[in-house]
Amino acid sequence: MSGETEPVKKDEAPREQVAMQEYIALLTDKLNRALQVQSMTTRKLEEIQSDRPPADAETALMMVLEAEWNRREELASQLKAITDQMILRLAEDRRKLEEIRKHANIARQAREKLRSQESR
């Protein structure tokens, strides 16, 4: 009897684990992209500061920093959207799992009732 509901429990952990691994991979990818942008920004700043007089470099620095800020806000927005999608997907999976468990319990109870009636 209990062996019939175990596959549901075994399926739950791997699905959530796979979803979390996918989520971590997405976050890692976004972080790597942000680090690449930061590295490019640093190189650009070094180029600007070496090629222009200080006042001009200051203006250019502000423009680069503003662009970097906008890129980071966009990345944060994308990460939030991904996080929200994963949360919704996990909630839906949990709901489906509870529904499966409910039906498994109903089926188990029906089988037990049938067996008890047959034994009489």
N, CA, C and O atoms as a DFTB+ gen file, in Angstrom:
480 C
 N C O
     1  1       0.816      -1.191       0.000
     2  2       0.000       0.000       0.000
     3  2       0.862       1.259       0.000
     4  3       0.685       2.131      -0.851
     5  1       1.777       1.358       0.930
     6  2       2.617       2.560       0.985
     7  2       3.582       2.616      -0.185
     8  3       4.039       3.700      -0.547
     9  1       3.904       1.477      -0.787
    10  2       4.790       1.441      -1.949
    11  2       4.159       2.121      -3.158
    12  3       4.867       2.563      -4.063
    13  1       2.830       2.205      -3.175
    14  2       2.139       2.808      -4.311
    15  2       2.233       4.327      -4.302
    16  3       2.115       4.950      -5.357
    17  1       2.441       4.942      -3.140
    18  2       2.544       6.404      -3.082
    19  2       3.993       6.870      -3.079
    20  3       4.244       8.066      -3.228
    21  1       4.947       5.972      -2.915
    22  2       6.360       6.362      -2.886
    23  2       6.847       6.990      -4.183
    24  3       7.623       7.943      -4.113
    25  1       6.443       6.519      -5.375
    26  2       6.938       7.163      -6.599
    27  2       6.628       8.658      -6.653
    28  3       7.411       9.436      -7.198
    29  1       5.492       9.061      -6.091
    30  2       5.157      10.481      -6.065
    31  2       6.198      11.238      -5.254
    32  3       6.655      12.306      -5.664
    33  1       6.575      10.685      -4.101
    34  2       7.565      11.347      -3.250
    35  2       8.934      11.370      -3.921
    36  3       9.662      12.357      -3.819
    37  1       9.282      10.291      -4.602
    38  2      10.585      10.231      -5.271
    39  2      10.658      11.233      -6.412
    40  3      11.721      11.796      -6.671
    41  1       9.535      11.466      -7.102
    42  2       9.510      12.400      -8.237
    43  2       9.589      13.851      -7.782
    44  3      10.083      14.710      -8.514
    45  1       9.106      14.123      -6.584
    46  2       9.051      15.505      -6.111
    47  2      10.442      16.107      -5.952
    48  3      10.703      17.193      -6.469
    49  1      11.321      15.437      -5.260
    50  2      12.652      15.981      -4.983
    51  2      13.455      16.221      -6.254
    52  3      14.020      17.305      -6.396
    53  1      13.539      15.277      -7.187
    54  2      14.321      15.536      -8.402
    55  2      13.770      16.696      -9.228
    56  3      14.549      17.470      -9.784
    57  1      12.451      16.834      -9.321
    58  2      11.877      17.945     -10.096
    59  2      12.274      19.279      -9.487
    60  3      12.700      20.192     -10.195
    61  1      12.133      19.386      -8.173
    62  2      12.507      20.637      -7.514
    63  2      14.005      20.862      -7.616
    64  3      14.457      21.992      -7.803
    65  1      14.773      19.793      -7.495
    66  2      16.225      19.913      -7.593
    67  2      16.627      20.364      -8.996
    68  3      17.495      21.225      -9.140
    69  1      16.019      19.802     -10.015
    70  2      16.321      20.201     -11.396
    71  2      15.926      21.659     -11.612
    72  3      16.671      22.424     -12.224
    73  1      14.761      22.039     -11.113
    74  2      14.311      23.428     -11.264
    75  2      15.280      24.384     -10.579
    76  3      15.615      25.433     -11.130
    77  1      15.725      24.028      -9.390
    78  2      16.673      24.888      -8.679
    79  2      18.016      24.923      -9.399
    80  3      18.653      25.975      -9.450
    81  1      18.461      23.797      -9.958
    82  2      19.722      23.786     -10.706
    83  2      19.619      24.668     -11.941
    84  3      20.565      25.380     -12.278
    85  1      18.466      24.624     -12.621
    86  2      18.257      25.491     -13.783
    87  2      18.284      26.952     -13.362
    88  3      18.881      27.794     -14.034
    89  1      17.632      27.242     -12.246
    90  2      17.589      28.607     -11.733
    91  2      18.995      29.090     -11.371
    92  3      19.363      30.220     -11.692
    93  1      19.768      28.255     -10.715
    94  2      21.144      28.607     -10.347
    95  2      21.984      28.823     -11.597
    96  3      22.802      29.741     -11.643
    97  1      21.790      27.992     -12.604
    98  2      22.539      28.160     -13.862
    99  2      22.193      29.494     -14.521
   100  3      23.076      30.182     -15.034
   101  1      20.910      29.861     -14.507
   102  2      20.505      31.151     -15.077
   103  2      21.125      32.308     -14.305
   104  3      21.629      33.259     -14.901
   105  1      21.086      32.223     -12.980
   106  2      21.678      33.285     -12.165
   107  2      23.181      33.378     -12.385
   108  3      23.733      34.477     -12.448
   109  1      23.846      32.232     -12.504
   110  2      25.291      32.214     -12.753
   111  2      25.606      32.858     -14.087
   112  3      26.559      33.629     -14.201
   113  1      24.810      32.548     -15.096
   114  2      25.001      33.143     -16.420
   115  2      24.838      34.661     -16.352
   116  3      25.650      35.400     -16.907
   117  1      23.796      35.122     -15.677
   118  2      23.566      36.567     -15.539
   119  2      24.715      37.228     -14.783
   120  3      25.161      38.314     -15.155
   121  1      25.191      36.585     -13.733
   122  2      26.306      37.138     -12.964
   123  2      27.558      37.223     -13.820
   124  3      28.268      38.227     -13.780
   125  1      27.835      36.187     -14.590
   126  2      29.008      36.207     -15.475
   127  2      28.901      37.329     -16.496
   128  3      29.892      37.993     -16.800
   129  1      27.701      37.542     -17.026
   130  2      27.499      38.643     -17.978
   131  2      27.741      39.990     -17.300
   132  3      28.375      40.876     -17.874
   133  1      27.237      40.137     -16.086
   134  2      27.438      41.394     -15.358
   135  2      28.922      41.634     -15.095
   136  3      29.397      42.765     -15.194
   137  1      29.653      40.573     -14.760
   138  2      31.096      40.709     -14.533
   139  2      31.821      41.088     -15.819
   140  3      32.772      41.869     -15.788
   141  1      31.380      40.542     -16.942
   142  2      31.971      40.913     -18.228
   143  2      31.722      42.388     -18.529
   144  3      32.615      43.096     -18.995
   145  1      30.504      42.841     -18.259
   146  2      30.172      44.254     -18.483
   147  2      31.020      45.135     -17.577
   148  3      31.513      46.178     -18.006
   149  1      31.189      44.723     -16.335
   150  2      32.007      45.493     -15.399
   151  2      33.451      45.564     -15.894
   152  3      34.076      46.623     -15.830
   153  1      33.974      44.462     -16.379
   154  2      35.337      44.434     -16.906
   155  2      35.467      45.350     -18.117
   156  3      36.440      46.095     -18.236
   157  1      34.482      45.295     -19.015
   158  2      34.503      46.170     -20.189
   159  2      34.430      47.636     -19.767
   160  3      35.113      48.485     -20.339
   161  1      33.610      47.927     -18.774
   162  2      33.471      49.299     -18.290
   163  2      34.785      49.803     -17.713
   164  3      35.177      50.944     -17.956
   165  1      35.454      48.969     -16.963
   166  2      36.752      49.347     -16.391
   167  2      37.752      49.646     -17.494
   168  3      38.481      50.636     -17.421
   169  1      37.792      48.803     -18.512
   170  2      38.705      49.044     -19.640
   171  2      38.370      50.348     -20.355
   172  3      39.262      51.122     -20.701
   173  1      37.076      50.585     -20.573
   174  2      36.657      51.826     -21.237
   175  2      37.066      53.040     -20.413
   176  3      37.554      54.030     -20.957
   177  1      36.866      52.961     -19.109
   178  2      37.244      54.081     -18.243
   179  2      38.741      54.346     -18.317
   180  3      39.166      55.500     -18.367
   181  1      39.529      53.299     -18.324
   182  2      40.983      53.464     -18.433
   183  2      41.347      54.118     -19.761
   184  3      42.218      54.987     -19.807
   185  1      40.687      53.706     -20.838
   186  2      40.941      54.317     -22.148
   187  2      40.562      55.792     -22.142
   188  3      41.317      56.640     -22.617
   189  1      39.386      56.088     -21.600
   190  2      38.901      57.472     -21.575
   191  2      39.851      58.354     -20.773
   192  3      40.215      59.444     -21.214
   193  1      40.246      57.886     -19.610
   194  2      41.105      58.693     -18.748
   195  2      42.482      58.907     -19.357
   196  3      43.101      59.942     -19.112
   197  1      42.969      57.977     -20.129
   198  2      44.301      58.131     -20.713
   199  2      44.272      58.983     -21.977
   200  3      45.294      59.567     -22.337
   201  1      43.122      59.074     -22.668
   202  2      43.040      59.781     -23.949
   203  2      42.565      61.223     -23.852
   204  3      42.799      61.994     -24.783
   205  1      41.923      61.613     -22.791
   206  2      41.294      62.930     -22.740
   207  2      41.763      63.728     -21.526
   208  3      42.266      63.169     -20.552
   209  1      41.587      65.044     -21.606
   210  2      41.899      65.877     -20.436
   211  2      40.939      65.552     -19.282
   212  3      39.852      65.027     -19.524
   213  1      41.318      65.853     -18.043
   214  2      40.518      65.476     -16.869
   215  2      39.049      65.905     -16.914
   216  3      38.185      65.100     -16.568
   217  1      38.734      67.117     -17.317
   218  2      37.335      67.570     -17.323
   219  2      36.507      66.724     -18.289
   220  3      35.378      66.347     -17.973
   221  1      37.058      66.427     -19.452
   222  2      36.360      65.619     -20.445
   223  2      36.213      64.171     -19.953
   224  3      35.185      63.529     -20.167
   225  1      37.240      63.688     -19.305
   226  2      37.198      62.325     -18.765
   227  2      36.132      62.211     -17.684
   228  3      35.484      61.173     -17.547
   229  1      35.955      63.271     -16.925
   230  2      34.950      63.260     -15.866
   231  2      33.540      63.125     -16.460
   232  3      32.718      62.355     -15.962
   233  1      33.277      63.877     -17.521
   234  2      31.981      63.792     -18.203
   235  2      31.787      62.397     -18.797
   236  3      30.725      61.790     -18.660
   237  1      32.824      61.908     -19.450
   238  2      32.749      60.573     -20.050
   239  2      32.541      59.512     -18.979
   240  3      31.781      58.563     -19.172
   241  1      33.218      59.677     -17.853
   242  2      33.072      58.733     -16.741
   243  2      31.623      58.701     -16.257
   244  3      31.073      57.629     -16.007
   245  1      31.017      59.861     -16.129
   246  2      29.624      59.918     -15.685
   247  2      28.698      59.212     -16.685
   248  3      27.756      58.525     -16.293
   249  1      28.980      59.393     -17.977
   250  2      28.163      58.740     -19.004
   251  2      28.321      57.218     -18.941
   252  3      27.343      56.478     -19.050
   253  1      29.548      56.768     -18.766
   254  2      29.806      55.326     -18.683
   255  2      29.155      54.751     -17.426
   256  3      28.557      53.676     -17.465
   257  1      29.275      55.473     -16.316
   258  2      28.668      54.999     -15.068
   259  2      27.142      54.941     -15.184
   260  3      26.514      54.011     -14.680
   261  1      26.558      55.925     -15.843
   262  2      25.110      55.916     -16.042
   263  2      24.690      54.728     -16.914
   264  3      23.694      54.062     -16.629
   265  1      25.454      54.471     -17.971
   266  2      25.158      53.323     -18.838
   267  2      25.291      52.017     -18.051
   268  3      24.470      51.111     -18.192
   269  1      26.322      51.934     -17.231
   270  2      26.524      50.734     -16.403
   271  2      25.362      50.564     -15.427
   272  3      24.866      49.454     -15.229
   273  1      24.938      51.650     -14.829
   274  2      23.814      51.611     -13.890
   275  2      22.559      51.087     -14.602
   276  3      21.844      50.237     -14.071
   277  1      22.307      51.601     -15.799
   278  2      21.135      51.162     -16.570
   279  2      21.224      49.678     -16.921
   280  3      20.222      48.965     -16.865
   281  1      22.413      49.217     -17.279
   282  2      22.590      47.786     -17.592
   283  2      22.310      46.928     -16.360
   284  3      21.658      45.887     -16.448
   285  1      22.807      47.377     -15.225
   286  2      22.593      46.603     -13.989
   287  2      21.119      46.579     -13.597
   288  3      20.618      45.554     -13.137
   289  1      20.425      47.695     -13.774
   290  2      18.990      47.717     -13.493
   291  2      18.252      46.741     -14.405
   292  3      17.335      46.044     -13.971
   293  1      18.661      46.698     -15.668
   294  2      18.045      45.763     -16.616
   295  2      18.312      44.314     -16.196
   296  3      17.412      43.476     -16.235
   297  1      19.552      44.027     -15.795
   298  2      19.883      42.674     -15.328
   299  2      19.066      42.317     -14.087
   300  3      18.564      41.199     -13.971
   301  1      18.935      43.264     -13.165
   302  2      18.151      43.018     -11.952
   303  2      16.693      42.741     -12.314
   304  3      16.055      41.870     -11.723
   305  1      16.175      43.480     -13.278
   306  2      14.801      43.275     -13.724
   307  2      14.635      41.883     -14.340
   308  3      13.649      41.194     -14.079
   309  1      15.605      41.479     -15.157
   310  2      15.551      40.150     -15.770
   311  2      15.640      39.054     -14.711
   312  3      14.921      38.058     -14.784
   313  1      16.518      39.237     -13.730
   314  2      16.645      38.244     -12.656
   315  2      15.345      38.130     -11.865
   316  3      14.927      37.030     -11.505
   317  1      14.711      39.262     -11.595
   318  2      13.449      39.236     -10.865
   319  2      12.389      38.494     -11.672
   320  3      11.629      37.699     -11.120
   321  1      12.335      38.752     -12.971
   322  2      11.356      38.069     -13.823
   323  2      11.598      36.561     -13.826
   324  3      10.654      35.776     -13.737
   325  1      12.860      36.161     -13.928
   326  2      13.201      34.732     -13.910
   327  2      12.821      34.121     -12.566
   328  3      12.247      33.034     -12.508
   329  1      13.147      34.830     -11.487
   330  2      12.821      34.343     -10.144
   331  2      11.314      34.176      -9.988
   332  3      10.844      33.159      -9.477
   333  1      10.560      35.178     -10.430
   334  2       9.104      35.098     -10.334
   335  2       8.560      33.912     -11.130
   336  3       7.657      33.214     -10.668
   337  1       9.110      33.684     -12.329
   338  2       8.674      32.544     -13.144
   339  2       8.962      31.227     -12.423
   340  3       8.117      30.332     -12.396
   341  1      10.148      31.113     -11.843
   342  2      10.514      29.873     -11.144
   343  2       9.609      29.649      -9.934
   344  3       9.191      28.521      -9.674
   345  1       9.309      30.709      -9.200
   346  2       8.432      30.586      -8.034
   347  2       7.043      30.125      -8.474
   348  3       6.450      29.243      -7.853
   349  1       6.531      30.724      -9.544
   350  2       5.214      30.318     -10.048
   351  2       5.223      28.870     -10.527
   352  3       4.279      28.121     -10.276
   353  1       6.292      28.481     -11.215
   354  2       6.395      27.114     -11.717
   355  2       6.468      26.117     -10.552
   356  3       5.817      25.073     -10.584
   357  1       7.258      26.440      -9.531
   358  2       7.356      25.548      -8.375
   359  2       6.023      25.460      -7.631
   360  3       5.635      24.383      -7.177
   361  1       5.328      26.580      -7.507
   362  2       4.024      26.572      -6.840
   363  2       3.032      25.708      -7.622
   364  3       2.261      24.952      -7.032
   365  1       3.057      25.825      -8.941
   366  2       2.170      25.010      -9.784
   367  2       2.520      23.523      -9.659
   368  3       1.632      22.676      -9.562
   369  1       3.818      23.216      -9.662
   370  2       4.246      21.823      -9.494
   371  2       3.800      21.275      -8.145
   372  3       3.365      20.127      -8.053
   373  1       3.907      22.083      -7.104
   374  2       3.466      21.650      -5.773
   375  2       1.966      21.383      -5.765
   376  3       1.501      20.394      -5.197
   377  1       1.217      22.280      -6.404
   378  2      -0.232      22.113      -6.460
   379  2      -0.582      20.809      -7.178
   380  3      -1.439      20.051      -6.723
   381  1       0.085      20.559      -8.295
   382  2      -0.158      19.323      -9.048
   383  2       0.221      18.103      -8.217
   384  3      -0.487      17.095      -8.228
   385  1       1.323      18.193      -7.504
   386  2       1.764      17.084      -6.663
   387  2       0.741      16.798      -5.563
   388  3       0.438      15.638      -5.285
   389  1       0.217      17.838      -4.945
   390  2      -0.801      17.644      -3.910
   391  2      -2.054      16.999      -4.503
   392  3      -2.686      16.157      -3.866
   393  1      -2.405      17.395      -5.717
   394  2      -3.561      16.804      -6.394
   395  2      -3.313      15.313      -6.659
   396  3      -4.205      14.488      -6.462
   397  1      -2.108      14.976      -7.104
   398  2      -1.746      13.574      -7.357
   399  2      -1.802      12.778      -6.059
   400  3      -2.328      11.665      -6.024
   401  1      -1.259      13.353      -4.998
   402  2      -1.292      12.672      -3.691
   403  2      -2.725      12.443      -3.225
   404  3      -3.065      11.380      -2.706
   405  1      -3.556      13.460      -3.422
   406  2      -4.961      13.349      -3.021
   407  2      -5.626      12.183      -3.757
   408  3      -6.316      11.364      -3.151
   409  1      -5.407      12.124      -5.077
   410  2      -6.002      11.041      -5.866
   411  2      -5.395       9.683      -5.494
   412  3      -6.099       8.673      -5.479
   413  1      -4.111       9.659      -5.197
   414  2      -3.469       8.407      -4.783
   415  2      -4.068       7.920      -3.466
   416  3      -4.297       6.723      -3.290
   417  1      -4.318       8.842      -2.548
   418  2      -4.927       8.464      -1.266
   419  2      -6.359       7.967      -1.458
   420  3      -6.778       6.999      -0.823
   421  1      -7.099       8.632      -2.332
   422  2      -8.472       8.187      -2.614
   423  2      -8.453       6.782      -3.213
   424  3      -9.251       5.929      -2.826
   425  1      -7.548       6.544      -4.150
   426  2      -7.435       5.224      -4.781
   427  2      -7.030       4.170      -3.748
   428  3      -7.563       3.061      -3.741
   429  1      -6.085       4.527      -2.880
   430  2      -5.642       3.596      -1.841
   431  2      -6.801       3.253      -0.909
   432  3      -7.005       2.086      -0.573
   433  1      -7.559       4.264      -0.491
   434  2      -8.697       4.028       0.397
   435  2      -9.759       3.163      -0.287
   436  3     -10.366       2.300       0.347
   437  1      -9.978       3.397      -1.570
   438  2     -10.965       2.597      -2.310
   439  2     -10.514       1.142      -2.398
   440  3     -11.320       0.224      -2.243
   441  1      -9.209       0.936      -2.650
   442  2      -8.691      -0.444      -2.710
   443  2      -8.823      -1.127      -1.348
   444  3      -9.210      -2.293      -1.270
   445  1      -8.505      -0.406      -0.286
   446  2      -8.623      -0.985       1.055
   447  2     -10.079      -1.330       1.369
   448  3     -10.366      -2.379       1.946
   449  1     -10.986      -0.445       0.986
   450  2     -12.407      -0.695       1.229
   451  2     -12.876      -1.916       0.439
   452  3     -13.619      -2.753       0.951
   453  1     -12.428      -2.005      -0.820
   454  2     -12.788      -3.139      -1.669
   455  2     -12.241      -4.439      -1.081
   456  3     -12.945      -5.448      -1.045
   457  1     -10.996      -4.419      -0.624
   458  2     -10.395      -5.616      -0.013
   459  2     -11.141      -6.029       1.245
   460  3     -11.372      -7.215       1.477
   461  1     -11.519      -5.047       2.057
   462  2     -12.234      -5.387       3.289
   463  2     -13.619      -5.960       2.972
   464  3     -14.107      -6.834       3.688
   465  1     -14.249      -5.471       1.905
   466  2     -15.551      -6.014       1.505
   467  2     -15.401      -7.424       0.945
   468  3     -16.248      -8.284       1.185
   469  1     -14.304      -7.664       0.186
   470  2     -14.065      -8.991      -0.382
   471  2     -13.754     -10.008       0.711
   472  3     -14.104     -11.181       0.584
   473  1     -13.107      -9.571       1.769
   474  2     -12.726     -10.507       2.829
   475  2     -13.920     -10.908       3.693
   476  3     -13.846     -11.899       4.419
   477  1     -14.992     -10.174       3.628
   478  2     -16.186     -10.513       4.428
   479  2     -16.916     -11.622       3.841
   480  3     -17.942     -12.039       4.379
